[in-house]
Amino acid sequence: MSGTNAALRPPADAIPPVRHPDAPAPGELIGAHYAHCFGCGDGQAHGLHLAARAGEGVTVTAEFTVREAHQGAPGLAHGGVLATALDETLGSLNWLLRVIAVTGRLETDFVRPVPVGTVLHLEAEVTAVAGRKIYSRAKGRTGGPDGPLAVRADALFIEVKVDHFIDNGRPQEIRAAMNDPDQIRRARAFEVNP
């Protein structure tokens, strides 16, 4: 059952999340944070091409279609791909807070199989913030936004400085992102995941 891990429960002094005034408006497509991201980028032939939209408050919705390249068992989505979809959706929340954060912990429950050809409808929300820690949760449904629950996750993201990526990423790609004249694209390139 999700949320059983004490590390995923906000401490008593956690505060409610506050949507940044410059966050995308509700309904606005958040878009890819990096073209080569397996989760949201369009530069990955077999990637998820997940499209997230800003919701009300500190929430997002997203969709992705399970393709043949995403199989684990014959005709069914690989669990790791489903976990990636949840992680990508949860990571998109950080753009509403306008912070750079990486996944610290992700607890995933697989409720029912997700067949190839299925559109997975995802929704995520930030539940609390405590210092650099951002607590969030997500659900994925089949057959529509109100369809049967297929997957769910609780997550802990940790706010980091851009140095985290500079110190650990491939130098040529880091330089290219840092030299992008578009400040929004430059900031978003360093948005999610370690």
C-alpha positions in Angstrom: 0.0 0.0 0.0 1.4 3.4 -0.9 2.5 5.7 1.8 3.6 3.0 4.3 7.2 4.3 4.2 7.8 6.8 7.0 10.2 8.7 4.7 7.2 9.6 2.5 5.1 11.0 5.2 5.5 14.8 5.7 6.8 15.8 9.2 4.5 17.7 11.5 6.1 21.0 10.7 5.6 20.7 6.9 3.7 23.4 5.2 1.1 23.3 2.4 2.6 23.8 -1.1 2.3 27.3 -2.7 2.0 27.7 -6.4 4.6 30.1 -7.8 3.1 33.2 -9.3 5.0 32.6 -12.6 3.9 28.9 -12.8 2.0 27.9 -16.0 -1.7 28.7 -15.9 -4.2 25.9 -15.2 -4.7 24.0 -18.4 -1.4 25.1 -19.9 0.8 22.4 -21.4 4.0 22.2 -19.4 6.0 20.6 -22.2 9.2 18.7 -22.2 11.9 19.8 -19.8 14.6 18.3 -22.0 14.3 17.0 -25.6 16.3 13.8 -24.8 14.3 13.0 -21.6 13.0 9.4 -21.8 9.8 10.5 -20.0 8.7 13.7 -21.8 11.2 14.5 -24.5 10.4 14.2 -28.2 14.0 13.3 -29.0 13.6 9.7 -27.7 12.1 7.4 -30.4 10.9 4.9 -27.7 10.3 7.4 -24.9 7.0 8.0 -23.3 6.4 11.4 -24.9 4.3 12.2 -21.8 2.4 15.4 -22.0 1.7 17.2 -18.7 -0.7 20.1 -18.1 -0.8 22.4 -15.2 -3.9 22.0 -13.0 -5.4 24.0 -10.2 -3.3 24.7 -7.1 -0.1 22.5 -7.2 -1.5 19.7 -9.4 -0.8 18.4 -12.9 -2.5 15.9 -15.3 -0.7 13.9 -17.9 -1.2 11.2 -20.5 0.8 8.8 -22.4 0.0 5.9 -24.7 1.6 2.5 -23.9 3.3 1.4 -27.1 4.9 -2.0 -28.1 8.3 -0.7 -27.2 7.0 -0.3 -23.6 6.1 -4.0 -23.1 7.3 -6.1 -20.2 5.1 -9.2 -20.4 3.6 -9.9 -23.9 1.0 -7.2 -24.6 1.4 -5.4 -21.2 3.3 -2.3 -20.1 6.6 -2.9 -18.3 6.3 -2.0 -14.6 9.4 0.2 -14.9 7.8 2.1 -17.7 4.7 2.7 -15.6 7.0 3.9 -12.7 8.7 6.2 -15.1 5.4 7.7 -16.1 4.5 8.3 -12.5 7.9 9.8 -11.8 7.8 12.1 -14.8 4.3 13.3 -13.9 5.4 13.9 -10.3 8.5 15.7 -11.5 6.4 18.1 -13.5 4.9 19.4 -10.3 8.2 21.1 -9.5 7.7 23.4 -12.3 4.6 24.8 -10.6 6.8 25.5 -7.5 9.5 26.9 -9.8 12.2 24.8 -8.1 14.9 22.4 -9.4 14.3 19.1 -7.6 15.3 15.5 -8.0 13.5 12.3 -7.1 14.7 11.2 -3.6 12.2 8.3 -3.1 9.4 6.8 -5.2 7.1 4.2 -3.8 4.9 2.6 -6.5 1.9 0.3 -6.3 0.8 -1.6 -9.4 -2.9 -2.2 -9.0 -3.8 -3.7 -12.4 -2.1 -4.6 -15.7 -2.0 -1.9 -18.4 -2.2 -3.3 -21.9 -0.3 -2.0 -24.9 -2.4 0.6 -26.7 -3.9 1.9 -23.5 -3.8 5.7 -22.8 -2.8 6.1 -19.2 -4.4 9.1 -17.5 -2.2 10.5 -14.7 -2.9 13.1 -12.0 -0.4 14.3 -9.4 -0.3 16.8 -6.5 2.2 18.2 -4.1 0.9 17.5 -0.6 3.5 19.3 1.6 6.8 21.0 1.7 9.4 20.8 4.5 12.6 22.8 3.8 14.1 21.2 0.6 11.8 18.2 0.8 8.7 18.1 -1.5 6.1 15.5 -0.8 3.8 14.4 -3.6 1.5 11.6 -4.9 0.1 10.5 -8.2 -2.4 8.1 -9.7 -2.7 6.5 -13.1 -6.0 5.4 -14.6 -7.1 3.5 -17.7 -10.2 4.1 -19.8 -10.3 7.9 -19.0 -9.5 10.2 -16.1 -12.2 8.6 -14.0 -11.4 5.0 -15.1 -10.1 2.2 -13.1 -7.0 2.8 -11.0 -4.0 1.0 -12.5 -1.0 2.5 -10.7 -0.2 5.0 -7.9 2.8 6.4 -6.2 4.0 8.5 -3.3 7.2 10.5 -3.8 9.8 12.6 -2.1 11.6 15.2 -4.2 14.6 17.1 -2.9 15.3 20.6 -4.1 18.8 21.0 -5.5 21.0 23.7 -7.1 21.9 23.5 -10.7 25.4 22.5 -9.6 24.0 19.0 -9.0 23.7 18.6 -12.7 26.9 20.5 -13.6 28.9 18.3 -11.3 27.4 15.0 -12.4 26.1 15.4 -16.0 27.9 15.0 -19.3 29.8 18.3 -19.8 29.0 18.8 -23.5 25.2 18.5 -22.8 25.4 20.6 -19.7 27.2 23.4 -21.6 24.6 23.3 -24.4 21.8 23.6 -21.9 23.6 26.4 -19.9 24.2 28.3 -23.2 20.6 28.2 -24.3 19.6 31.9 -24.6 16.0 31.0 -23.6 16.0 31.3 -19.8 12.9 29.2 -19.4 14.3 26.3 -21.5 17.6 26.6 -19.7 16.0 26.4 -16.3 13.7 23.5 -17.3 16.6 21.4 -18.7 17.7 20.8 -15.1 14.2 20.2 -13.7 13.8 16.6 -12.6 15.6 13.4 -11.7 19.1 12.7 -10.5 
